[in-house]
């Protein structure tokens, strides 16, 4: 199997993150989420399929976003989005708040071989509340969010207890000497392993913990039929690790912050 730009763009566009407790604004040309308070941003465009001239649809999205009375709208420009979308967002005061790139790896032959970590890492799926809390705490600290409420943590553990044995993925947590040190999620959908939230606690970086979490997720994905692994990564942090691990970058997918107040 050889991954093409079209394959990766289509898989990336199909990857829509939609928490159960988000408020969804669904329109034939876009989907927008009002996110819960524990997430580090308020409002986000998660899909964009315009059928009218681009400036008119961008204006319609921004006008709808203003009804939420929040200061900014986060909008990720995807690999397969219409040409000129970034320029339209910039013309409305949008500035890139997060540089991301989309990377992919071919798993049809079993995936890349990874170097082992330099510490003894114990990997556990977050199928119980304690492990889910550990993973979500590392994730919140790494991405400057807040720990979700207790009922949300319990819901994550319950969902993982169902999805992990079913081959649909879940949250993986890394421990060293019983201390939670890293985490990362995977969802296996239509043969694609969507890797998300990979982060390591600062004192443990540089010891191969990220690779261990990556390897655990890739092994799980291959076992459950994935032929492509997909990541939307920071090009200066996880991006270099992923490229060394055999992933290919297919292009930038920056997140713009579009101001909603005069």
N, C-alpha and C positions, 0 to 999 in steps of 0.2 A: 504493500500500500504506500502510495506517495501522496503526501498532503499538499493540496493546492490552496492558493489564496482564497478561491471561491469556497472551498470546503470549510476552511477555518472561519471565514467571514460569516457563512451561514450558521455554523455551530455557535459562534459568538453572539450573533443576533438572536438565536433561539434561547440563549441563557438569560432569563429574566429573573432577577432576585426580587421576591415578593413575600416579605414576612407575613405571617398569619394575622398579625395585629396592625398591619398598615391599612390606611384608608386609600382606596384605589379610585383613581379617576380614569375611566376607560373611554376612549374616543376612537373612531375608526382610523384616525391618523396618528394617535399617540396614546401612551399610557403613562400616567404620573402617579407617584406615591407620596402620601403624607405619612412620614415615618414616625414610629413611636419615640418617646422622649429619650430612651436609653441609647439610641443611635446617634452618631456624632453629627448628622446633618438632618435637616427638616423635611425637605421637599426634593424629589428627584424624578427626572424623566427616565423611564426604563425601556421604552420602545418608541420608535419614531418611524412611521411609514406614510409620508405625505403623498397625497394624490393631486394637490393643487400647487401653484407656484410656491417655492420654498419660503420666501419672505412672509407671505400671508399666513402660512401654517405656523412658522416660528412666532409671529405676532399673536396668533390665537393661543398657542401654548403659554406664552408669557402672560397674556391677559387672564387666562384661567388660573395661572399660578398666583397672581396678585390677590385673588379672592381669599387665599389662605392667610394673608397678612403676616408673612414671614419675610425676612430681609433678602434672602437669596434662593435661587433655584439651581440645583446641581444638575448638570446635563453632560453625559458622557458621549463623545463623538466616536461612534463605532467604525470599524474597518469598512463595513458595507454601507454606511450612511451616505446620503446624497452629497456630491461634491459641493463645497461652498458652505456647508453647515457651520463649520468653525468660524468662518468669516462673518456669517450672519449673527452668530452669538457675540462675537467681538464687537460688531457694529452696535449692539444693544448694551454695551458696557461689560460683556462677559470677559472674564480673565481665567486663564488656566490655573486651577487650584491644585491639581494633582496630575502629574505626568504618569500615564500608565502605558503599557504595551501589551499586545496580545501575543502569547507564545503557545506553541503546540508541539507535541511529540507523537510520533507514530508508535502505537502499542501493538500493532498487528503481529510483530515477531517477539512480543514479550516485554518490550520497553527497554530503556537504557539501564546499563549497569552503573551503580552508584558506589562511591567509596564509603567504607564504613565510618561511623563517627569515632572520635577519639575518646569518648566516654561511653559507659554502659547505659544505653537508653532502653527504658521499658515503655512500650507503646500500648495504650489502652483505649478502647472505644468508649465514648461517653454515653453508655447505656444505663448508667445509674446517676442519681442526682449529684453525688459528691464529685464524680469525675467530670460531669457536665459543668458544674460550678468552677472547677479548676480550669477547664479549657476556656470557658467564657470569660473568666477573670483575666487570663493571659491575653486573650483576644482584645478585651476592652482596653487593657493597659497599652497594648501594642498599637492600637488604632485610635487611641484618644477618645474612646467612648466611655460608657458607664456600664457597670454590671447590670444585666437585666433583673427585673424583680423575681422573687422566689418562684412564683407560679410559672414564669417564662422558663426558668432553668429546669423546673420539673417537666414542663412540656417538651423541652429539647431532649431530655433524657428519655422520656416515654417514646418520642418519635424515633430516636436512635435505636431504642430497644426493638422497634419494629422494622426500621429500614436497613439496619446493618446486616442482620441475618438474611434479609430478603434480597440482598445484593444491590440495594439502591444507594448505599453510602451513609455517611454520618460524620461526626466530629471525632478526630483522633487526637489524643493527648499524650505528650511525651513526659516521662518522669526520669529523674536521675536521683538515686538513693531516696526514693519516695517523695521527692519534691517536684511539683509540676514545673516544667521548664519550657514547653513549647506546645503548639497546637496547629491544626490545619483541618479543613473540611474537604470532603469529596462527595459529589453526587454523580451517579452513573445514570445517564439519560440517553437513550437511543444510541448506545455504543460510544458515547463521549463521556470521559471522566472530567467533570468540572471541578477544578481544584481551587479552593478559596481559603482566605483567612490564615495563610501560613505565617506564623510569627513565633519568635523565640524570645524569651526573657533576656534583657540585656546582659546580665552576668554570665549567661551561658552561650552567647554567640561566639562563632568562630571555632566550635568544637564538633561540628557535624550534626547538631540536633536537627537543623532544618532538613538536611539530607535524609536523616532517619525518618522524619515525619513524611517527607516526600516519598521515600521508598516504600513506606508502609501503605500509603494511599495508592501508589501505582500498582503495587503487588495485588492489593484488594481489587482494583479496577480491572486488571488483566484477568484475574480469577473469575470476575463476573462479566466478562465479555466485552469490555471496552477496547476499541481499536484506535482511539485518539485521546490524548490528554490535553486539556486546554486550561490556560492560566491567564488572568489579567493582572499583570505584575508591575510593581514599581521598578523602572529600568535601572535604578542605582542601588537597590537593596537586594530583593529576591531575584531580579532579572539576571544578574551575572551568575548566580548560583544555578539557576535553571538552564542557562545556556551551556554552562560547563557540564551539566547533567544530561545534555543531549537535546534540549528543547531548541526550537527555531523561532526567532522573532518574526512575526508577519506584519508588524507595523504599529504605530502609536494609536492609542485610544484615550486621548486626554479628557479629563473631567473639567468642564467650565463651571464657574460660579457666576450666574447671571443675576445682577441686582434687580430687585423688584420694587424698590422704593426710590422716589425722586431724591 
